[in-house]
Amino acid sequence: MTTTAASSSHHLSPAFPGRAPWGTASKLRAWQQGAMEKYIQEQPRDFLAVATPGAGKTTFALTLASWLLHHHVVQQVTVVAPTEHLKKQWAEAAARIGIKLDPEYSAGPLGKDYQGVAVTYAGVGVRPMLHRNRVEQRKTLVILDEIHHAGDSKSWGEACLEAFEPATRRLALTGTPFRSDTNPIPFVTYEEGNDGIRRSAADYTYGYGNALADHVVRPVIFLSYSGNMRWRTKAGDEIAARLGEPMTKDAISQAWRTALDPRGEWMPSVLRAADQRLTEVRKAIPDAGALVIASDQDSARAYAKLIREITGTKATLVLSDDAGASQRIDDFSGNNDRWMVAVRMVSEGVDVPRLAVGVYATTISTPLFFAQAVGRFVRSRRRGETASVFLPTVPDLLTFANEMEVERDHALDKPKKEGEEDPYAESEKEMEEANKEQDEDTGEQEQFSFEALESEAVFDRVLYDGAEFGMQAHPGSEEEQDYLGIPGLLEPDQVQLLLQKRQARQIAHSRKKPDAEADLLELPAERRPVVSHKEMMELRKQLNTMVSAYVHQSGKPHGVIHTELRRVCGGPPSAEATAGQLRQRIAKVQEWATRMR
């Protein structure tokens, strides 16, 4: 079919956007219209649309399905979704625009009332030939929602290829950075770049940055909390560390898990702060809700209990992707309750537009999962709404928060440089963990066998639009309240301006205090970079290289130079020095070397 987008609008059914409500939108957004026009003009068999969570992928896909059905390009629709809950959500959204999909289909002929089925990737994996027979019998549009799941396991990818290879049309959708393993995703085109690496090629992309500019999604304010942690290792050693300080990967993991332990002080402090933020947001958004994303069932139950103690009201608890959980999510979506606690399953595709405050209380550190999780809070309903997400001060999470607007494709080949510590090159194991639908015990606890002893929370910083604001403050302090009290309705540029003003006020207040009262590191966030273990090693290496060069130049021994640097710059030996102290020493050696020339 070669009908152009312009002429096609004259042949639309009366139930087309602009004439009747469609899904969640009364008319198509600009990106949805743009993607529709591209599709109608090109009429491709395969089409990949990458659109940020909350942008309205479902509305676009069902609008396209209606057009293809109306023009007899296809006779039926199959939607493949990651979870049971999403499968039902698709069927409900389709019903609202006059397409009847059977979400309970399992085998045999389809009822005459239905124009298609909604199934899960797991369901296709079990019976690929059943679905192949269906698409061979009638011209079918297959909608593959969050298509990165087709690469979750070899069997799912192969099942999708087998089932939908004969389909007339295939529409693939995703809203998050693609998986970082090299499992090829079915029906996705890969193109080789100048570096020799093949990457997924989207037919239409609508990123978070564009959606933010169009007021389609909310701006996200990240509130990060550090604090001192103490735990006992498997060997019986007691270790104390501060979240955000450079540590080995294992130590970061253990400190992070100590923070999330419901028996410590970190989680109650952060939940209390998040509840205060929710109260502030509800002044402008009366039905705003909050969500804690937990790692496992036991933690989720404990967090729900803490919320009841802190707020005096019960939290909705969602423990697994079963029929009861689905109903609880639906109920929460429609009521006015404040809090929901869930394990993983609410991280992707689940549509609760009133969620405006989140607590990231899981140790999953993949960019894919992080983007899915934050995606639960960004769906905009009216202009000016903001989202607030509370995080532990962990280098990877802060990197993801600062790179919200970076668009990525799925690389089919590993980068040429081996051994690079790339936060986007995590292992398949982590990816599988991030995409688990159920909240079963994964044995993760055995990996770093330890006992959390103590944790405390310290308000650390606010991250917004790639910039960092704020000075460290104790929970309940005036300084913390300054940031928790940011209005819930603000334009993106107003958020930036307000954060700058709050930080300036904090700095001015800090300067008036006697030094003896400064019990926390009183430096603005941008001067307190959270660095990874790898960056620390590089700084130490750089310092040692500079000192070695100066040894040859000055004739003094290494030890003498290091001692002199400590005397002049202050601070502990290099092995214990902070990133700032190491940079200061590097600058000092450079200064000495320049003088000698």
C-alpha positions as CSV (number, residue, x, y, z in Angstrom):
1,M,0.0,0.0,0.0
2,T,1.4,3.4,-0.9
3,T,-1.3,5.7,0.5
4,T,0.4,8.8,1.9
5,A,-0.2,10.0,5.4
6,A,-1.9,13.2,4.1
7,S,-4.5,11.5,2.0
8,S,-5.0,8.6,4.4
9,S,-6.7,10.9,6.9
10,H,-9.7,11.2,4.5
11,H,-10.3,7.5,4.8
12,L,-10.2,7.1,8.5
13,S,-13.1,5.5,10.5
14,P,-15.3,7.8,12.6
15,A,-13.5,6.4,15.7
16,F,-10.2,7.9,14.7
17,P,-8.2,10.2,17.0
18,G,-9.6,13.7,17.1
19,R,-13.1,12.3,16.6
20,A,-13.3,10.1,19.7
21,P,-11.1,9.3,22.7
22,W,-8.2,6.9,22.0
23,G,-6.7,4.9,24.8
24,T,-5.4,7.5,27.3
25,A,-5.2,10.5,24.9
26,S,-8.0,12.5,23.3
27,K,-5.9,13.1,20.2
28,L,-2.5,11.9,19.1
29,R,0.6,13.6,20.5
30,A,3.0,15.1,17.9
31,W,5.4,12.1,18.2
32,Q,2.6,9.6,17.8
33,Q,1.3,11.4,14.8
34,G,4.9,11.6,13.4
35,A,5.5,7.9,13.9
36,M,2.1,7.1,12.3
37,E,2.9,9.3,9.2
38,K,6.3,7.6,8.8
39,Y,4.7,4.2,9.1
40,I,1.8,4.9,6.7
41,Q,4.2,6.4,4.1
42,E,6.7,3.5,4.2
43,Q,4.4,0.6,5.0
44,P,7.2,-1.6,6.4
45,R,6.8,-5.1,7.5
46,D,8.8,-4.5,10.6
47,F,8.8,-1.2,12.5
48,L,10.7,-0.5,15.8
49,A,9.5,2.4,17.9
50,V,11.6,3.5,20.8
51,A,9.8,5.9,23.1
52,T,10.5,6.9,26.7
53,P,8.3,5.4,29.4
54,G,5.2,7.5,29.9
55,A,5.2,8.8,26.3
56,G,2.2,6.8,25.2
57,K,3.5,3.8,23.2
58,T,0.2,1.9,23.8
59,T,-1.9,4.6,22.3
60,F,0.4,4.8,19.2
61,A,0.4,1.0,18.7
62,L,-3.4,0.7,19.0
63,T,-4.0,3.7,16.8
64,L,-1.8,2.0,14.2
65,A,-3.6,-1.4,14.7
66,S,-6.9,0.3,14.1
67,W,-5.7,1.9,10.9
68,L,-4.3,-1.4,9.6
69,L,-7.5,-3.2,10.5
70,H,-9.7,-0.5,8.9
71,H,-7.7,-0.6,5.7
72,H,-7.8,-4.4,5.6
73,V,-4.0,-4.6,5.6
74,V,-4.4,-7.1,8.5
75,Q,-7.4,-9.1,9.8
76,Q,-6.3,-9.7,13.4
77,V,-3.9,-8.5,16.1
78,T,-1.6,-10.3,18.5
79,V,-0.1,-8.4,21.4
80,V,2.9,-9.9,23.2
81,A,3.6,-8.4,26.6
82,P,6.2,-9.2,29.3
83,T,3.8,-9.9,32.2
84,E,0.2,-11.2,32.9
85,H,-0.7,-7.8,34.3
86,L,0.5,-6.0,31.2
87,K,-1.3,-8.5,29.0
88,K,-4.6,-7.6,30.7
89,Q,-3.8,-3.8,30.5
90,W,-3.3,-4.1,26.8
91,A,-6.7,-5.9,26.3
92,E,-8.4,-3.2,28.4
93,A,-6.7,-0.3,26.5
94,A,-7.7,-2.0,23.1
95,A,-11.3,-2.4,24.3
96,R,-11.5,1.3,24.9
97,I,-10.9,2.0,21.2
98,G,-13.1,-0.8,19.9
99,I,-10.5,-3.6,19.4
100,K,-11.4,-6.7,21.3
101,L,-8.4,-8.8,22.4
102,D,-8.7,-12.0,24.4
103,P,-6.2,-11.9,27.3
104,E,-7.2,-15.4,28.5
105,Y,-6.6,-17.1,25.2
106,S,-4.7,-20.5,25.6
107,A,-5.6,-22.7,22.6
108,G,-8.2,-23.5,19.9
109,P,-10.3,-21.2,17.7
110,L,-10.8,-17.6,18.9
111,G,-14.3,-16.4,19.9
112,K,-16.1,-14.6,17.1
113,D,-16.3,-11.4,19.2
114,Y,-12.5,-11.0,19.3
115,Q,-10.2,-9.4,16.8
116,G,-7.1,-10.9,18.3
117,V,-5.3,-12.0,21.5
118,A,-3.0,-10.6,24.2
119,V,-0.3,-13.1,25.4
120,T,3.0,-13.1,27.3
121,Y,6.5,-13.9,26.0
122,A,6.5,-16.8,28.4
123,G,3.2,-18.1,26.8
124,V,4.7,-17.8,23.3
125,G,7.8,-19.7,24.6
126,V,5.6,-22.6,25.7
127,R,3.5,-22.9,22.5
128,P,5.1,-21.2,19.5
129,M,3.5,-23.4,16.9
130,L,0.0,-22.5,18.2
131,H,0.7,-18.8,17.5
132,R,2.4,-19.6,14.2
133,N,-0.7,-21.4,13.0
134,R,-2.9,-18.4,13.9
135,V,-0.7,-15.9,12.0
136,E,-0.6,-18.2,9.0
137,Q,-4.3,-18.6,8.8
138,R,-5.1,-14.8,8.8
139,K,-3.2,-11.6,8.0
140,T,-1.9,-10.6,11.4
141,L,-0.3,-7.5,13.0
142,V,2.0,-8.6,15.9
143,I,2.7,-6.0,18.5
144,L,5.8,-6.9,20.6
145,D,5.7,-4.8,23.7
146,E,9.1,-4.1,25.5
147,I,10.7,-6.3,22.8
148,H,14.0,-6.5,24.7
149,H,12.3,-9.3,26.6
150,A,12.5,-11.5,23.5
151,G,16.2,-11.6,24.2
152,D,15.8,-12.7,27.8
153,S,16.4,-16.3,27.0
154,K,17.4,-18.1,23.8
155,S,14.2,-20.1,23.9
156,W,12.0,-16.9,24.1
157,G,13.8,-15.4,21.1
158,E,13.6,-18.5,19.1
159,A,9.9,-19.0,20.0
160,C,9.1,-15.5,18.8
161,L,11.0,-16.0,15.5
162,E,9.2,-19.3,15.0
163,A,5.7,-18.0,16.0
164,F,5.7,-14.7,14.2
165,E,8.0,-15.1,11.2
166,P,5.0,-15.5,8.9
167,A,3.2,-12.4,10.3
168,T,2.0,-9.8,7.8
169,R,3.2,-6.9,10.0
170,R,5.3,-6.6,13.2
171,L,5.4,-3.6,15.4
172,A,8.2,-3.7,18.1
173,L,8.1,-1.3,21.0
174,T,10.5,-0.5,23.8
175,G,10.8,2.4,26.3
176,T,14.1,1.7,28.0
177,P,17.8,1.4,27.0
178,F,18.2,-1.9,25.2
179,R,19.7,-4.9,26.9
180,S,23.5,-4.9,27.1
181,D,24.2,-8.6,26.4
182,T,24.6,-9.7,22.8
183,N,21.5,-11.8,22.4
184,P,20.1,-10.7,19.1
185,I,16.5,-9.5,19.4
186,P,14.0,-10.9,16.9
187,F,12.7,-8.6,14.1
188,V,15.2,-5.8,15.1
189,T,17.5,-4.5,12.3
190,Y,21.1,-4.0,13.3
191,E,23.4,-1.7,11.4
192,E,27.2,-1.6,11.6
193,G,28.8,1.6,12.8
194,N,32.2,3.1,12.0
195,D,33.6,1.2,15.0
196,G,32.6,-2.1,13.5
197,I,29.9,-2.7,16.2
198,R,26.4,-3.6,15.0
199,R,23.7,-1.6,16.8
200,S,19.9,-1.7,16.8
201,A,18.3,0.7,14.3
202,A,15.0,2.2,15.5
203,D,12.5,3.4,12.8
204,Y,11.2,6.1,15.2
205,T,12.8,7.4,18.4
206,Y,11.2,9.7,21.0
207,G,13.6,10.1,24.0
208,Y,13.1,11.4,27.5
209,G,14.7,14.8,26.6
210,N,12.2,15.4,23.8
211,A,9.3,14.2,25.9
212,L,10.4,16.6,28.7
213,A,10.6,19.5,26.3
214,D,7.1,18.6,25.0
215,H,5.7,18.3,28.6
216,V,4.7,14.7,27.9
217,V,6.7,13.5,30.9
218,R,7.5,15.0,34.3
219,P,10.9,16.3,35.2
220,V,12.5,14.0,37.8
221,I,14.2,15.4,41.0
222,F,16.5,12.7,42.5
223,L,17.1,13.0,46.2
224,S,20.2,11.1,47.2
225,Y,21.1,9.9,50.8
226,S,24.4,8.7,52.1
227,G,25.4,7.8,55.7
228,N,27.6,5.6,57.7
229,M,27.2,1.8,57.4
230,R,28.6,-1.0,59.6
231,W,28.4,-4.7,58.8
232,R,30.1,-8.0,59.6
233,T,31.6,-10.1,56.8
234,K,31.4,-13.9,56.3
235,A,35.0,-14.0,57.8
236,G,33.7,-12.3,60.9
237,D,35.4,-8.9,60.3
238,E,33.5,-5.8,61.1
239,I,33.6,-3.1,58.4
240,A,32.4,0.5,58.5
241,A,32.1,2.7,55.5
242,R,30.2,5.7,54.2
243,L,27.8,5.4,51.2
244,G,29.3,7.3,48.3
245,E,32.9,6.9,49.3
246,P,35.2,5.0,46.9
247,M,35.1,1.3,47.7
248,T,35.6,-2.1,46.0
249,K,32.5,-3.5,44.1
250,D,31.9,-6.0,46.9
251,A,32.1,-3.3,49.6
252,I,29.7,-1.0,47.7
253,S,27.3,-4.0,47.4
254,Q,27.5,-4.7,51.2
255,A,27.2,-1.1,52.2
256,W,24.2,-0.7,49.9
257,R,22.5,-3.8,51.3
258,T,23.2,-2.6,54.9
259,A,21.5,0.7,54.0
260,L,18.4,-1.1,52.7
261,D,18.2,-3.4,55.8
262,P,14.8,-2.5,57.4
263,R,16.2,-3.0,60.9
264,G,18.7,-0.1,60.5
265,E,18.1,3.6,60.6
266,W,18.7,4.4,57.0
267,M,15.4,3.1,55.5
268,P,13.1,4.6,58.2
269,S,14.8,8.0,57.8
270,V,14.5,7.9,54.0
271,L,10.9,6.6,54.1
272,R,10.1,9.4,56.6
273,A,11.6,12.0,54.2
274,A,9.8,10.5,51.2
275,D,6.5,10.7,53.1
276,Q,7.1,14.4,53.9
277,R,7.9,14.9,50.2
278,L,4.6,13.2,49.3
279,T,2.7,15.4,51.7
280,E,4.2,18.5,49.9
281,V,3.5,17.1,46.5
282,R,-0.1,16.4,47.4
283,K,-0.7,20.0,48.1
284,A,-0.6,20.6,44.4
285,I,-1.4,17.0,43.2
286,P,-4.1,15.8,45.7
287,D,-4.1,12.1,44.6
288,A,-0.3,11.8,44.3
289,G,0.9,8.3,45.3
290,A,4.3,6.9,46.3
291,L,6.0,3.6,45.6
292,V,8.8,1.7,47.2
293,I,10.6,-0.7,44.8
294,A,12.0,-3.5,47.0
295,S,14.4,-6.3,46.3
296,D,12.5,-9.3,47.9
297,Q,9.3,-10.3,49.7
298,D,10.8,-10.1,53.2
299,S,12.1,-6.5,52.7
300,A,8.8,-5.5,51.1
301,R,6.8,-6.7,54.1
302,A,9.2,-4.9,56.5
303,Y,9.0,-1.7,54.5
304,A,5.2,-1.8,54.5
305,K,5.3,-2.2,58.3
306,L,7.7,0.8,58.6
307,I,5.4,2.9,56.5
308,R,2.5,2.0,58.7
309,E,4.5,3.0,61.8
310,I,5.7,6.3,60.2
311,T,2.4,7.4,58.6
312,G,-0.3,5.6,60.6
313,T,-1.8,4.3,57.4
314,K,-1.5,1.0,55.6
315,A,0.6,0.6,52.4
316,T,-0.7,-1.5,49.5
317,L,1.7,-4.5,49.3
318,V,2.3,-6.2,45.9
319,L,4.4,-9.3,46.3
320,S,4.2,-11.2,43.0
321,D,2.8,-11.1,39.5
322,D,-0.3,-13.0,40.2
323,A,-4.0,-12.2,39.7
324,G,-4.3,-10.8,43.2
325,A,-1.3,-8.5,42.7
326,S,-2.8,-7.3,39.5
327,Q,-6.0,-6.3,41.2
328,R,-4.1,-4.6,44.0
329,I,-2.2,-2.5,41.5
330,D,-5.5,-1.6,39.7
331,D,-7.2,-0.7,43.0
332,F,-4.2,1.5,44.0
333,S,-4.3,3.2,40.6
334,G,-7.9,4.2,41.1
335,N,-8.0,5.1,44.8
336,N,-6.4,7.9,46.9
337,D,-4.1,5.8,49.1
338,R,-0.6,7.2,49.8
339,W,1.8,4.3,49.6
340,M,2.4,1.1,47.6
341,V,5.4,-1.3,48.2
342,A,6.2,-3.8,45.4
343,V,8.9,-6.2,44.4
344,R,10.3,-5.6,40.9
345,M,7.1,-6.3,39.0
346,V,6.0,-2.7,39.1
347,S,9.2,-1.6,37.4
348,E,8.0,-1.9,33.8
349,G,4.9,-1.0,31.9
350,V,2.6,-0.9,34.8
351,D,0.5,2.3,34.4
352,V,-0.3,4.1,37.7
353,P,-0.2,7.7,36.5
354,R,-0.7,9.2,40.0
355,L,2.7,7.8,41.2
356,A,4.8,10.9,41.9
357,V,7.3,9.9,44.6
358,G,9.5,6.8,44.5
359,V,12.0,5.1,46.8
360,Y,14.6,2.9,45.0
361,A,15.1,0.3,47.6
362,T,16.7,-2.5,45.5
363,T,20.3,-3.4,44.8
364,I,19.7,-4.0,41.1
365,S,22.2,-1.8,39.3
366,T,21.4,-2.2,35.6
367,P,20.6,0.9,33.5
368,L,17.7,-1.0,32.0
369,F,16.0,-1.7,35.3
370,F,16.8,1.8,36.6
371,A,15.1,3.4,33.5
372,Q,12.1,1.1,33.9
373,A,11.8,1.9,37.6
374,V,12.1,5.7,37.1
375,G,9.6,5.3,34.2
376,R,6.9,4.6,36.7
377,F,6.9,8.2,38.0
378,V,7.3,10.3,34.9
379,R,3.9,10.0,33.2
380,S,2.6,13.5,33.0
381,R,-1.1,14.2,33.4
382,R,-1.0,18.0,33.5
383,R,1.7,20.6,32.9
384,G,4.0,21.4,35.8
385,E,3.9,18.1,37.7
386,T,7.2,16.9,39.0
387,A,8.5,13.4,40.1
388,S,10.7,12.8,43.1
389,V,12.8,9.6,43.4
390,F,14.9,8.8,46.6
391,L,18.2,7.0,46.0
392,P,21.1,5.7,48.0
393,T,24.4,7.5,47.1
394,V,25.8,4.8,45.0
395,P,28.1,5.7,42.0
396,D,26.2,3.7,39.3
397,L,22.8,5.0,40.4
398,L,24.0,8.6,40.4
399,T,25.5,8.1,36.9
400,F,22.2,6.7,35.6
401,A,20.3,9.6,37.3
402,N,22.6,12.2,35.6
403,E,22.2,10.5,32.2
404,M,18.5,10.3,32.0
405,E,18.4,11.9,28.6
406,V,21.1,9.8,27.0
407,E,19.6,7.6,24.2
408,R,21.1,4.2,23.7
409,D,20.8,1.3,21.2
410,H,21.4,-2.4,21.6
411,A,24.9,-3.3,20.6
412,L,25.1,-6.8,19.1
413,D,28.9,-6.9,19.3
414,K,31.1,-6.5,22.4
415,P,33.3,-3.3,22.3
416,K,36.8,-3.9,21.0
417,K,38.4,-2.9,24.3
418,E,38.3,-5.7,26.8
419,G,38.2,-5.3,30.5
420,E,36.6,-1.9,30.6
421,E,34.5,-1.2,33.6
422,D,31.5,0.2,31.7
423,P,28.3,0.6,33.7
424,Y,26.4,-0.3,30.6
425,A,28.2,-3.6,30.0
426,E,26.8,-5.5,33.0
427,S,26.7,-9.3,32.9
428,E,23.8,-11.4,31.6
429,K,23.2,-12.6,35.1
430,E,22.4,-9.0,36.2
431,M,20.2,-8.5,33.2
432,E,18.2,-11.7,34.0
433,E,17.9,-10.4,37.6
434,A,16.6,-7.1,36.4
435,N,14.0,-8.6,34.2
436,K,12.7,-11.2,36.6
437,E,8.9,-11.1,36.8
438,Q,8.5,-13.0,40.0
439,D,10.0,-12.1,43.3
440,E,11.3,-15.5,44.2
441,D,14.4,-16.0,46.3
442,T,17.2,-15.7,43.9
443,G,20.0,-16.9,46.2
444,E,21.5,-13.4,45.8
445,Q,21.8,-13.2,49.6
446,E,24.4,-16.0,49.5
447,Q,26.7,-14.1,47.2
448,F,27.9,-11.7,49.9
449,S,27.1,-13.5,53.1
450,F,27.2,-10.8,55.8
451,E,25.3,-9.3,58.7
452,A,24.1,-5.7,58.6
453,L,24.8,-4.2,62.0
454,E,24.1,-0.4,61.8
455,S,23.0,2.2,59.3
456,E,22.3,5.9,59.5
457,A,21.0,8.3,56.8
458,V,22.5,11.6,55.8
459,F,20.8,13.8,53.2
460,D,23.5,14.1,50.5
461,R,22.4,15.9,47.4
462,V,19.7,16.6,44.8
463,L,20.3,15.6,41.2
464,Y,18.3,17.4,38.5
465,D,18.9,17.7,34.7
466,G,22.5,16.5,35.0
467,A,23.4,19.0,37.7
468,E,23.9,18.4,41.5
469,F,22.8,20.6,44.3
470,G,22.8,20.7,48.1
471,M,25.1,20.2,51.1
472,Q,25.0,17.3,53.5
473,A,22.4,17.5,56.2
474,H,20.9,15.4,59.0
475,P,17.4,13.9,58.5
476,G,14.9,16.3,60.0
477,S,17.2,19.3,59.7
478,E,16.2,22.7,58.2
479,E,18.5,22.1,55.3
480,E,16.9,18.8,54.4
481,Q,13.4,20.3,54.8
482,D,14.4,23.0,52.3
483,Y,14.6,20.3,49.5
484,L,11.7,18.2,50.7
485,G,9.5,21.3,50.6
486,I,10.0,22.0,46.9
487,P,6.5,22.6,45.4
488,G,5.0,19.7,43.5
489,L,3.9,21.9,40.5
490,L,6.8,23.6,38.8
491,E,8.1,24.2,35.2
492,P,11.5,22.5,34.5
493,D,13.4,25.8,34.5
494,Q,11.7,26.8,37.8
495,V,13.0,23.6,39.4
496,Q,16.6,24.5,38.4
497,L,16.3,28.1,39.6
498,L,14.8,27.0,43.0
499,L,17.5,24.4,43.6
500,Q,20.2,27.0,42.9
501,K,18.6,29.4,45.4
502,R,18.3,26.7,48.1
503,Q,21.9,25.7,47.7
504,A,23.1,29.4,47.9
505,R,21.0,29.8,51.1
506,Q,22.6,26.7,52.6
507,I,26.1,27.9,51.8
508,A,25.4,31.3,53.3
509,H,24.0,29.7,56.4
510,S,27.0,27.3,56.7
511,R,29.5,30.2,56.5
512,K,27.9,31.9,59.5
513,K,28.4,28.8,61.8
514,P,31.5,28.3,63.9
515,D,33.8,25.6,62.5
516,A,33.2,23.6,65.7
517,E,29.6,23.1,64.7
518,A,30.3,21.6,61.3
519,D,29.8,17.9,62.0
520,L,29.1,17.1,58.3
521,L,31.2,17.7,55.2
522,E,30.1,21.3,54.4
523,L,30.8,21.4,50.6
524,P,28.3,21.9,47.8
525,A,27.4,18.7,45.9
526,E,29.3,19.6,42.8
527,R,32.5,19.8,44.8
528,R,31.8,16.4,46.4
529,P,32.0,14.1,43.4
530,V,30.9,10.5,44.0
531,V,33.6,8.5,42.4
532,S,33.9,4.8,41.6
533,H,36.6,2.5,42.8
534,K,38.0,2.5,39.3
535,E,38.3,6.3,39.2
536,M,40.1,6.2,42.6
537,M,42.6,3.7,41.3
538,E,43.2,5.9,38.3
539,L,43.8,9.0,40.5
540,R,46.3,7.0,42.7
541,K,48.0,5.8,39.6
542,Q,48.2,9.3,38.2
543,L,49.6,10.6,41.5
544,N,52.2,7.8,41.6
545,T,53.2,8.5,38.0
546,M,53.6,12.3,38.7
547,V,55.7,11.5,41.8
548,S,57.9,9.1,39.9
549,A,58.5,11.8,37.3
550,Y,59.3,14.3,40.0
551,V,61.7,11.8,41.6
552,H,63.9,11.9,38.5
553,Q,63.6,15.7,38.3
554,S,64.3,16.4,42.0
555,G,66.5,13.5,43.0
556,K,64.4,13.0,46.2
557,P,63.0,9.5,47.1
558,H,59.4,8.6,46.6
559,G,58.6,8.5,50.3
560,V,60.0,11.9,51.0
561,I,57.9,13.5,48.2
562,H,54.7,11.7,49.4
563,T,55.4,12.9,53.0
564,E,56.0,16.4,51.8
565,L,52.7,16.4,49.8
566,R,50.8,15.2,52.9
567,R,52.4,18.0,55.0
568,V,51.6,20.7,52.4
569,C,48.1,19.5,51.3
570,G,47.0,17.7,54.5
571,G,45.1,14.4,54.8
572,P,46.0,10.7,55.3
573,P,48.3,8.5,53.2
574,S,47.4,8.0,49.5
575,A,45.7,4.7,50.1
576,E,43.1,6.4,52.4
577,A,43.0,9.8,50.8
578,T,39.7,11.1,49.2
579,A,39.4,11.9,45.5
580,G,39.7,15.6,46.2
581,Q,42.8,15.1,48.3
582,L,44.5,13.1,45.5
583,R,43.6,15.7,42.9
584,Q,45.0,18.4,45.2
585,R,48.3,16.5,45.5
586,I,48.5,15.9,41.8
587,A,48.1,19.6,41.2
588,K,50.8,20.4,43.8
589,V,53.4,18.0,42.2
590,Q,52.6,19.5,38.8
591,E,53.2,22.9,40.3
592,W,56.6,21.8,41.8
593,A,57.7,20.2,38.6
594,T,56.9,23.4,36.6
595,R,58.9,25.5,38.9
596,M,62.0,23.3,38.5
597,R,62.0,23.6,34.7
